[in-house]
């Protein structure tokens, strides 16, 4: 069950870009009740508000105990910061 992670470890987890720079932290999870899975994470960005990010646009990295945006996630972040 290596994929399971308590929500307490998810909220406040760092979110990083591909270069390793922290872009924000997870402040909220949005769960699809019918499927029972996380669909979106709200990322709190320093001094820039928040952005809703598809869960599939990030992947977990154990060495940082956080998440890294995929190329699509970085693109969505740029679009939302526009």
Biotite code that builds the C-alpha atoms (Angstrom):
import biotite.structure as struc

atoms = struc.array([
    struc.Atom([0.000, 0.000, 0.000], chain_id="A", res_id=1, res_name="UNK", atom_name="CA", element="C"),
    struc.Atom([2.822, 2.362, -0.846], chain_id="A", res_id=2, res_name="UNK", atom_name="CA", element="C"),
    struc.Atom([0.430, 4.626, -2.770], chain_id="A", res_id=3, res_name="UNK", atom_name="CA", element="C"),
    struc.Atom([-1.766, 5.428, 0.256], chain_id="A", res_id=4, res_name="UNK", atom_name="CA", element="C"),
    struc.Atom([-1.020, 8.624, 2.121], chain_id="A", res_id=5, res_name="UNK", atom_name="CA", element="C"),
    struc.Atom([-2.888, 10.193, 5.054], chain_id="A", res_id=6, res_name="UNK", atom_name="CA", element="C"),
    struc.Atom([-4.586, 13.485, 4.192], chain_id="A", res_id=7, res_name="UNK", atom_name="CA", element="C"),
    struc.Atom([-2.720, 15.103, 7.082], chain_id="A", res_id=8, res_name="UNK", atom_name="CA", element="C"),
    struc.Atom([0.455, 14.551, 5.042], chain_id="A", res_id=9, res_name="UNK", atom_name="CA", element="C"),
    struc.Atom([-1.111, 16.007, 1.901], chain_id="A", res_id=10, res_name="UNK", atom_name="CA", element="C"),
    struc.Atom([-2.391, 19.303, 3.265], chain_id="A", res_id=11, res_name="UNK", atom_name="CA", element="C"),
    struc.Atom([0.547, 21.657, 3.545], chain_id="A", res_id=12, res_name="UNK", atom_name="CA", element="C"),
    struc.Atom([2.757, 19.479, 1.323], chain_id="A", res_id=13, res_name="UNK", atom_name="CA", element="C"),
    struc.Atom([5.058, 21.429, -0.950], chain_id="A", res_id=14, res_name="UNK", atom_name="CA", element="C"),
    struc.Atom([4.465, 21.625, -4.695], chain_id="A", res_id=15, res_name="UNK", atom_name="CA", element="C"),
    struc.Atom([7.543, 22.086, -6.884], chain_id="A", res_id=16, res_name="UNK", atom_name="CA", element="C"),
    struc.Atom([8.294, 22.825, -10.516], chain_id="A", res_id=17, res_name="UNK", atom_name="CA", element="C"),
    struc.Atom([10.593, 20.628, -12.606], chain_id="A", res_id=18, res_name="UNK", atom_name="CA", element="C"),
    struc.Atom([13.635, 22.697, -11.570], chain_id="A", res_id=19, res_name="UNK", atom_name="CA", element="C"),
    struc.Atom([12.957, 21.947, -7.891], chain_id="A", res_id=20, res_name="UNK", atom_name="CA", element="C"),
    struc.Atom([11.694, 25.395, -6.913], chain_id="A", res_id=21, res_name="UNK", atom_name="CA", element="C"),
    struc.Atom([8.729, 25.393, -4.550], chain_id="A", res_id=22, res_name="UNK", atom_name="CA", element="C"),
    struc.Atom([5.732, 27.066, -6.184], chain_id="A", res_id=23, res_name="UNK", atom_name="CA", element="C"),
    struc.Atom([3.300, 26.653, -3.284], chain_id="A", res_id=24, res_name="UNK", atom_name="CA", element="C"),
    struc.Atom([1.637, 24.249, -0.884], chain_id="A", res_id=25, res_name="UNK", atom_name="CA", element="C"),
    struc.Atom([-1.502, 22.125, -1.057], chain_id="A", res_id=26, res_name="UNK", atom_name="CA", element="C"),
    struc.Atom([-4.235, 23.903, 0.886], chain_id="A", res_id=27, res_name="UNK", atom_name="CA", element="C"),
    struc.Atom([-7.312, 21.873, -0.103], chain_id="A", res_id=28, res_name="UNK", atom_name="CA", element="C"),
    struc.Atom([-8.279, 18.607, -1.778], chain_id="A", res_id=29, res_name="UNK", atom_name="CA", element="C"),
    struc.Atom([-11.357, 18.106, -3.925], chain_id="A", res_id=30, res_name="UNK", atom_name="CA", element="C"),
    struc.Atom([-12.571, 14.514, -3.969], chain_id="A", res_id=31, res_name="UNK", atom_name="CA", element="C"),
    struc.Atom([-14.918, 12.931, -6.496], chain_id="A", res_id=32, res_name="UNK", atom_name="CA", element="C"),
    struc.Atom([-17.406, 11.202, -4.168], chain_id="A", res_id=33, res_name="UNK", atom_name="CA", element="C"),
    struc.Atom([-18.683, 8.812, -6.849], chain_id="A", res_id=34, res_name="UNK", atom_name="CA", element="C"),
    struc.Atom([-15.212, 7.558, -7.753], chain_id="A", res_id=35, res_name="UNK", atom_name="CA", element="C"),
    struc.Atom([-13.695, 8.031, -4.296], chain_id="A", res_id=36, res_name="UNK", atom_name="CA", element="C"),
    struc.Atom([-10.540, 9.687, -5.628], chain_id="A", res_id=37, res_name="UNK", atom_name="CA", element="C"),
    struc.Atom([-8.885, 13.076, -5.434], chain_id="A", res_id=38, res_name="UNK", atom_name="CA", element="C"),
    struc.Atom([-9.580, 15.087, -8.598], chain_id="A", res_id=39, res_name="UNK", atom_name="CA", element="C"),
    struc.Atom([-8.075, 18.487, -7.749], chain_id="A", res_id=40, res_name="UNK", atom_name="CA", element="C"),
    struc.Atom([-5.745, 20.118, -5.272], chain_id="A", res_id=41, res_name="UNK", atom_name="CA", element="C"),
    struc.Atom([-5.921, 23.801, -4.453], chain_id="A", res_id=42, res_name="UNK", atom_name="CA", element="C"),
    struc.Atom([-2.387, 25.175, -4.313], chain_id="A", res_id=43, res_name="UNK", atom_name="CA", element="C"),
    struc.Atom([-1.697, 28.243, -2.209], chain_id="A", res_id=44, res_name="UNK", atom_name="CA", element="C"),
    struc.Atom([0.858, 30.387, -4.032], chain_id="A", res_id=45, res_name="UNK", atom_name="CA", element="C"),
    struc.Atom([2.951, 32.868, -2.045], chain_id="A", res_id=46, res_name="UNK", atom_name="CA", element="C"),
    struc.Atom([1.452, 36.352, -2.465], chain_id="A", res_id=47, res_name="UNK", atom_name="CA", element="C"),
    struc.Atom([-0.487, 35.228, -5.573], chain_id="A", res_id=48, res_name="UNK", atom_name="CA", element="C"),
    struc.Atom([-3.635, 33.601, -4.188], chain_id="A", res_id=49, res_name="UNK", atom_name="CA", element="C"),
    struc.Atom([-4.524, 30.038, -5.090], chain_id="A", res_id=50, res_name="UNK", atom_name="CA", element="C"),
    struc.Atom([-4.872, 27.883, -8.173], chain_id="A", res_id=51, res_name="UNK", atom_name="CA", element="C"),
    struc.Atom([-6.925, 24.719, -8.676], chain_id="A", res_id=52, res_name="UNK", atom_name="CA", element="C"),
    struc.Atom([-4.677, 22.011, -10.108], chain_id="A", res_id=53, res_name="UNK", atom_name="CA", element="C"),
    struc.Atom([-5.828, 18.647, -11.507], chain_id="A", res_id=54, res_name="UNK", atom_name="CA", element="C"),
    struc.Atom([-4.453, 15.883, -9.314], chain_id="A", res_id=55, res_name="UNK", atom_name="CA", element="C"),
    struc.Atom([-3.176, 14.124, -12.444], chain_id="A", res_id=56, res_name="UNK", atom_name="CA", element="C"),
    struc.Atom([-0.976, 17.161, -13.211], chain_id="A", res_id=57, res_name="UNK", atom_name="CA", element="C"),
    struc.Atom([1.290, 16.373, -10.233], chain_id="A", res_id=58, res_name="UNK", atom_name="CA", element="C"),
    struc.Atom([3.244, 13.400, -9.019], chain_id="A", res_id=59, res_name="UNK", atom_name="CA", element="C"),
    struc.Atom([4.508, 12.496, -5.576], chain_id="A", res_id=60, res_name="UNK", atom_name="CA", element="C"),
    struc.Atom([8.197, 12.647, -4.756], chain_id="A", res_id=61, res_name="UNK", atom_name="CA", element="C"),
    struc.Atom([9.265, 10.891, -1.583], chain_id="A", res_id=62, res_name="UNK", atom_name="CA", element="C"),
    struc.Atom([12.591, 12.640, -1.178], chain_id="A", res_id=63, res_name="UNK", atom_name="CA", element="C"),
    struc.Atom([10.849, 15.996, -0.666], chain_id="A", res_id=64, res_name="UNK", atom_name="CA", element="C"),
    struc.Atom([7.655, 14.584, 0.828], chain_id="A", res_id=65, res_name="UNK", atom_name="CA", element="C"),
    struc.Atom([5.802, 16.724, -1.671], chain_id="A", res_id=66, res_name="UNK", atom_name="CA", element="C"),
    struc.Atom([4.668, 16.884, -5.270], chain_id="A", res_id=67, res_name="UNK", atom_name="CA", element="C"),
    struc.Atom([6.194, 17.961, -8.581], chain_id="A", res_id=68, res_name="UNK", atom_name="CA", element="C"),
    struc.Atom([4.124, 19.476, -11.367], chain_id="A", res_id=69, res_name="UNK", atom_name="CA", element="C"),
    struc.Atom([4.099, 17.670, -14.688], chain_id="A", res_id=70, res_name="UNK", atom_name="CA", element="C"),
    struc.Atom([4.751, 19.671, -17.862], chain_id="A", res_id=71, res_name="UNK", atom_name="CA", element="C"),
    struc.Atom([0.971, 20.078, -18.194], chain_id="A", res_id=72, res_name="UNK", atom_name="CA", element="C"),
    struc.Atom([0.760, 21.219, -14.570], chain_id="A", res_id=73, res_name="UNK", atom_name="CA", element="C"),
    struc.Atom([3.396, 23.889, -15.166], chain_id="A", res_id=74, res_name="UNK", atom_name="CA", element="C"),
    struc.Atom([1.512, 25.016, -18.269], chain_id="A", res_id=75, res_name="UNK", atom_name="CA", element="C"),
    struc.Atom([-1.753, 25.288, -16.300], chain_id="A", res_id=76, res_name="UNK", atom_name="CA", element="C"),
    struc.Atom([0.035, 27.239, -13.575], chain_id="A", res_id=77, res_name="UNK", atom_name="CA", element="C"),
    struc.Atom([1.385, 29.744, -16.126], chain_id="A", res_id=78, res_name="UNK", atom_name="CA", element="C"),
    struc.Atom([-2.077, 30.109, -17.700], chain_id="A", res_id=79, res_name="UNK", atom_name="CA", element="C"),
    struc.Atom([-3.691, 30.776, -14.317], chain_id="A", res_id=80, res_name="UNK", atom_name="CA", element="C"),
    struc.Atom([-1.087, 33.327, -13.304], chain_id="A", res_id=81, res_name="UNK", atom_name="CA", element="C"),
    struc.Atom([-1.418, 34.962, -16.739], chain_id="A", res_id=82, res_name="UNK", atom_name="CA", element="C"),
])
